[in-house]
Amino acid sequence: MTVPSATLPSRTDTQSPLATLKFRLIDLMRGTRTLELLAQLRQRQYDSPEKLATQGKADLARYFDELRANIPMFRDIPAFTDLPLTDKAFINAHREELRNPSYKGKVIRKKTSGSTGSPLVYYTSTETQSYLWAGLLLSWEVAGYKLGEPVAFLSGSALAGDGFKQRVYYKLLNVQVLSAFNLSAQTMSGYAAAIEQQGFRLLYGYASAIHRFACHLNASNTRPKHRLRGIICTAETLTPAMRKDIEQAFGVPCYSQYGCNDAGVSAFECEHREGFHLLSTRCHAEIVDGNRLISTDLTNRAMYLPRHDTGDLVRMADKPCRCGRGLPLIAEVIGRQNDVVVDQRGHAVHSEFFSHLFREDARIQRFQVVFDERTLNVNLHGDQLSDAELAALAAPYRERIAQAMSFEEVQFVCNQPFITLANSKHRFIMRRPAA
């Protein structure tokens, strides 16, 4: 199947006044300024690399001055590059010390497990949330989205959220969530029907979940009669083979998006799809030994997270993109991907299921799920537990897992060594290595 060529970003003068009103209402409810920032980013993305770099240097200097003035542990650090690298363990250990006592605005609590399965609790400001959504909308516009058009989210709680306010926001955003927790053949056939009937113009969600959906459509020779203009995959690596399968299933361009919200990283593919344009207006990015991406969210004044290690490996492009954007270009995100868990029936459950399952249990600091066709092993790390305590802790989780998937054997262990990959990076969901 020939996929239509990617198009240039949609003109904003075609968006409806009602859509603009709804988005302004969201900004008013959240205390954000998403639409204002989106208008700025539409223009600033085409500034020259030199102009963006000059502004970025000034923003970083201002951030560093405020950091030293407000956070005692950094007061005597002479230069920004002398700051220590921060990671989840450092932030969790110094969470209150990193909060800005001078910040008087609204504080938003965030909790994420990320790619390592180690929970991180941090705080952001309304400015950070404004940049998060403005960057997201900017990336959607590349795929042909116009403000207010219907969007389908194939995702879990990390993207979609599950609170009352979130549901109100999504109603105003014209977003419908399709759960990635259950990807049975029956469920995916229902999703295909919804895409046909509800006129979505954009499909957005986890790369592995959208790929699983596409493979289901291709295998069943199902071609939904949809109105999609584009598809955007996020949260995981989108391989060329995955992109090909997705475009075969839907017949529209498929884009990839990359982000790490705690580090202020937001990057998107343009119409040429030759790398990720990094919103350097929000963050200061550094590439250190071994291609490690270190980033500082310059917009978060509620809590300072300087020089945050994203845990990701990236390769920067050595020349600008043909599209004319001056933003730095990430040529490749080298190390990033979660597995979909597939049980003995072939029923797939997205890895986010386990993050959602364990993230609010204070006793569980880290975890790893290892599976094959027959067995699923859950390794919980936390305070030392007796066998009886572990059995009591595991019981409700075992029941939840049994409701979602079928394995001959589900085992729980506590504080056992994690299985690591060849590069020593911990993956919290993985297929059992072949013997």
SULRALIN-V891938 format. One record per residue. N is the residue number from 0. RES is the residue in one letter. PHI is phi as a letter, one per 40 degrees, with the letter a starting at -180 (NA if undefined). D_FIRST is the distance of its C-alpha to the first C-alpha in Angstrom with 1 decimal. Layout:
N & RES & PHI & D_FIRST
N & RES & PHI & D_FIRST
This chain:
0 & M & NA & 0.0
1 & T & c & 3.8
2 & V & c & 6.3
3 & P & d & 9.6
4 & S & c & 12.4
5 & A & c & 15.0
6 & T & b & 17.9
7 & L & c & 21.6
8 & P & d & 23.6
9 & S & c & 24.6
10 & R & c & 28.1
11 & T & c & 30.5
12 & D & c & 32.5
13 & T & c & 30.1
14 & Q & c & 30.9
15 & S & c & 33.2
16 & P & d & 36.9
17 & L & c & 36.6
18 & A & c & 34.0
19 & T & c & 36.2
20 & L & c & 39.2
21 & K & c & 37.5
22 & F & c & 36.6
23 & R & c & 40.1
24 & L & c & 41.5
25 & I & c & 39.5
26 & D & d & 41.0
27 & L & c & 44.4
28 & M & c & 44.2
29 & R & c & 43.1
30 & G & g & 45.2
31 & T & b & 42.3
32 & R & b & 41.3
33 & T & d & 37.5
34 & L & c & 37.0
35 & E & c & 39.6
36 & L & c & 38.0
37 & L & d & 34.5
38 & A & c & 35.9
39 & Q & c & 37.6
40 & L & c & 34.5
41 & R & d & 32.4
42 & Q & c & 35.1
43 & R & c & 36.2
44 & Q & c & 32.8
45 & Y & c & 33.2
46 & D & c & 36.8
47 & S & c & 37.5
48 & P & d & 37.5
49 & E & c & 41.3
50 & K & c & 41.9
51 & L & c & 39.9
52 & A & c & 41.8
53 & T & c & 45.1
54 & Q & c & 44.5
55 & G & c & 43.2
56 & K & c & 46.4
57 & A & c & 48.6
58 & D & c & 46.8
59 & L & c & 47.2
60 & A & c & 50.9
61 & R & c & 51.5
62 & Y & c & 49.7
63 & F & c & 51.8
64 & D & c & 55.1
65 & E & c & 54.4
66 & L & d & 53.4
67 & R & c & 56.7
68 & A & c & 58.7
69 & N & b & 57.3
70 & I & b & 56.7
71 & P & d & 59.9
72 & M & c & 58.3
73 & F & b & 56.7
74 & R & c & 59.6
75 & D & b & 60.9
76 & I & c & 57.7
77 & P & c & 58.2
78 & A & a & 54.6
79 & F & d & 51.2
80 & T & c & 50.1
81 & D & c & 53.1
82 & L & c & 51.7
83 & P & c & 50.7
84 & L & c & 47.1
85 & T & b & 46.6
86 & D & b & 44.5
87 & K & c & 44.3
88 & A & c & 47.6
89 & F & c & 49.4
90 & I & c & 48.2
91 & N & c & 49.1
92 & A & c & 52.5
93 & H & b & 53.3
94 & R & d & 51.4
95 & E & c & 54.4
96 & E & c & 55.6
97 & L & c & 52.4
98 & R & c & 52.5
99 & N & c & 53.7
100 & P & c & 57.1
101 & S & c & 57.0
102 & Y & c & 53.8
103 & K & b & 54.7
104 & G & c & 51.4
105 & K & c & 49.2
106 & V & b & 48.2
107 & I & b & 45.0
108 & R & c & 45.0
109 & K & b & 41.9
110 & K & a & 41.3
111 & T & a & 38.5
112 & S & c & 38.2
113 & G & g & 35.5
114 & S & c & 34.1
115 & T & b & 37.6
116 & G & g & 38.6
117 & S & c & 41.8
118 & P & c & 42.4
119 & L & b & 43.1
120 & V & b & 44.9
121 & Y & a & 45.1
122 & Y & b & 45.8
123 & T & b & 44.1
124 & S & b & 45.2
125 & T & c & 43.8
126 & E & c & 42.9
127 & T & c & 40.7
128 & Q & c & 39.0
129 & S & c & 38.6
130 & Y & c & 36.8
131 & L & d & 34.6
132 & W & c & 33.3
133 & A & c & 33.3
134 & G & c & 31.2
135 & L & c & 28.8
136 & L & c & 28.5
137 & L & c & 28.1
138 & S & c & 25.0
139 & W & c & 23.5
140 & E & c & 24.1
141 & V & c & 21.9
142 & A & c & 19.0
143 & G & g & 20.2
144 & Y & c & 22.7
145 & K & b & 25.9
146 & L & d & 29.1
147 & G & g & 29.7
148 & E & c & 26.2
149 & P & c & 25.4
150 & V & b & 24.0
151 & A & b & 23.2
152 & F & b & 24.7
153 & L & c & 23.5
154 & S & a & 26.5
155 & G & b & 30.1
156 & S & c & 33.4
157 & A & c & 33.1
158 & L & c & 30.6
159 & A & c & 31.5
160 & G & g & 35.2
161 & D & a & 37.1
162 & G & c & 40.2
163 & F & c & 41.4
164 & K & d & 41.1
165 & Q & c & 37.6
166 & R & c & 36.7
167 & V & c & 38.4
168 & Y & d & 36.6
169 & Y & c & 33.2
170 & K & c & 34.3
171 & L & c & 35.2
172 & L & c & 32.0
173 & N & g & 29.9
174 & V & b & 28.4
175 & Q & b & 27.9
176 & V & c & 28.0
177 & L & b & 26.0
178 & S & c & 27.9
179 & A & c & 26.4
180 & F & c & 29.5
181 & N & b & 28.4
182 & L & b & 24.9
183 & S & c & 25.7
184 & A & d & 23.3
185 & Q & c & 25.3
186 & T & c & 25.3
187 & M & c & 21.5
188 & S & c & 21.1
189 & G & c & 23.7
190 & Y & c & 21.8
191 & A & c & 18.7
192 & A & c & 21.2
193 & A & c & 22.8
194 & I & c & 19.6
195 & E & c & 19.2
196 & Q & c & 22.9
197 & Q & b & 24.0
198 & G & g & 21.9
199 & F & c & 21.2
200 & R & b & 19.9
201 & L & a & 19.6
202 & L & b & 19.1
203 & Y & b & 21.4
204 & G & i & 22.8
205 & Y & c & 23.3
206 & A & d & 20.6
207 & S & c & 21.3
208 & A & c & 21.5
209 & I & c & 18.2
210 & H & c & 16.6
211 & R & d & 18.6
212 & F & c & 17.4
213 & A & c & 13.7
214 & C & c & 14.5
215 & H & c & 16.5
216 & L & c & 13.8
217 & N & c & 11.5
218 & A & c & 14.7
219 & S & c & 15.8
220 & N & f & 12.7
221 & T & c & 13.5
222 & R & b & 11.6
223 & P & d & 14.3
224 & K & c & 15.0
225 & H & b & 15.7
226 & R & b & 17.0
227 & L & c & 16.0
228 & R & c & 15.9
229 & G & a & 15.4
230 & I & b & 16.1
231 & I & b & 19.1
232 & C & b & 20.1
233 & T & a & 23.8
234 & A & g & 26.7
235 & E & a & 25.0
236 & T & c & 23.2
237 & L & b & 19.5
238 & T & c & 18.4
239 & P & d & 15.5
240 & A & c & 14.4
241 & M & c & 14.8
242 & R & d & 12.9
243 & K & c & 9.8
244 & D & c & 10.3
245 & I & c & 11.1
246 & E & c & 8.2
247 & Q & c & 5.9
248 & A & c & 8.8
249 & F & b & 9.5
250 & G & g & 7.0
251 & V & b & 10.1
252 & P & c & 11.8
253 & C & b & 13.7
254 & Y & b & 17.2
255 & S & b & 20.1
256 & Q & b & 23.7
257 & Y & b & 26.9
258 & G & a & 30.4
259 & C & a & 33.8
260 & N & c & 35.8
261 & D & c & 39.2
262 & A & c & 38.9
263 & G & g & 37.6
264 & V & c & 34.3
265 & S & a & 31.4
266 & A & a & 28.5
267 & F & a & 25.1
268 & E & c & 22.1
269 & C & c & 22.0
270 & E & c & 19.2
271 & H & c & 19.2
272 & R & f & 18.8
273 & E & b & 21.3
274 & G & i & 23.8
275 & F & b & 25.7
276 & H & c & 28.1
277 & L & c & 31.3
278 & L & c & 33.4
279 & S & c & 36.6
280 & T & c & 38.4
281 & R & b & 38.6
282 & C & b & 39.2
283 & H & b & 40.9
284 & A & b & 38.8
285 & E & b & 40.3
286 & I & b & 38.9
287 & V & b & 41.6
288 & D & d & 42.1
289 & G & g & 39.2
290 & N & g & 36.6
291 & R & c & 37.7
292 & L & c & 36.8
293 & I & b & 40.0
294 & S & a & 39.8
295 & T & b & 42.3
296 & D & c & 41.5
297 & L & c & 43.7
298 & T & c & 43.3
299 & N & c & 44.7
300 & R & c & 48.4
301 & A & c & 49.0
302 & M & a & 48.7
303 & Y & c & 48.5
304 & L & b & 46.1
305 & P & c & 46.6
306 & R & f & 44.8
307 & H & c & 42.7
308 & D & c & 41.0
309 & T & c & 37.4
310 & G & g & 37.1
311 & D & b & 33.9
312 & L & b & 33.4
313 & V & b & 31.6
314 & R & b & 31.3
315 & M & c & 31.9
316 & A & c & 30.3
317 & D & c & 32.8
318 & K & a & 31.7
319 & P & c & 30.6
320 & C & c & 27.1
321 & R & c & 26.0
322 & C & c & 25.7
323 & G & g & 29.5
324 & R & c & 30.2
325 & G & c & 33.4
326 & L & c & 32.8
327 & P & d & 33.0
328 & L & b & 29.6
329 & I & c & 29.0
330 & A & c & 26.9
331 & E & a & 26.4
332 & V & c & 27.6
333 & I & c & 28.7
334 & G & b & 30.2
335 & R & a & 28.9
336 & Q & a & 27.2
337 & N & b & 28.4
338 & D & c & 27.6
339 & V & c & 26.5
340 & V & c & 29.3
341 & V & b & 28.3
342 & D & c & 31.2
343 & Q & c & 32.1
344 & R & c & 30.3
345 & G & g & 26.9
346 & H & c & 27.5
347 & A & b & 26.4
348 & V & b & 28.6
349 & H & c & 27.8
350 & S & c & 30.5
351 & E & c & 31.6
352 & F & d & 33.3
353 & F & c & 36.0
354 & S & d & 36.5
355 & H & c & 37.1
356 & L & c & 39.4
357 & F & b & 41.7
358 & R & c & 41.7
359 & E & c & 44.7
360 & D & c & 46.9
361 & A & c & 49.4
362 & R & c & 50.4
363 & I & b & 47.0
364 & Q & c & 46.6
365 & R & a & 43.7
366 & F & a & 41.8
367 & Q & a & 39.4
368 & V & b & 37.4
369 & V & b & 36.7
370 & F & a & 35.0
371 & D & b & 33.9
372 & E & c & 33.1
373 & R & b & 36.6
374 & T & b & 38.3
375 & L & b & 38.0
376 & N & b & 40.6
377 & V & b & 41.5
378 & N & b & 43.8
379 & L & c & 45.5
380 & H & b & 47.4
381 & G & a & 50.3
382 & D & c & 54.0
383 & Q & d & 55.5
384 & L & b & 55.4
385 & S & c & 57.5
386 & D & d & 56.0
387 & A & c & 57.1
388 & E & c & 55.6
389 & L & c & 52.3
390 & A & c & 52.2
391 & A & c & 53.0
392 & L & c & 50.4
393 & A & c & 47.7
394 & A & d & 48.4
395 & P & c & 46.6
396 & Y & c & 43.6
397 & R & d & 43.4
398 & E & c & 43.4
399 & R & c & 40.6
400 & I & c & 38.5
401 & A & c & 39.3
402 & Q & c & 38.1
403 & A & c & 34.6
404 & M & a & 34.0
405 & S & b & 35.6
406 & F & b & 37.1
407 & E & c & 40.0
408 & E & a & 41.8
409 & V & b & 41.8
410 & Q & b & 44.3
411 & F & b & 45.7
412 & V & b & 47.6
413 & C & b & 49.2
414 & N & f & 49.6
415 & Q & c & 48.4
416 & P & d & 46.8
417 & F & c & 43.1
418 & I & c & 40.7
419 & T & b & 39.3
420 & L & c & 36.5
421 & A & c & 37.3
422 & N & c & 37.4
423 & S & g & 39.8
424 & K & c & 37.7
425 & H & c & 38.2
426 & R & b & 35.3
427 & F & c & 36.2
428 & I & b & 33.5
429 & M & a & 32.7
430 & R & c & 32.1
431 & R & c & 35.3
432 & P & d & 35.3
433 & A & c & 35.3
434 & A & c & 38.9
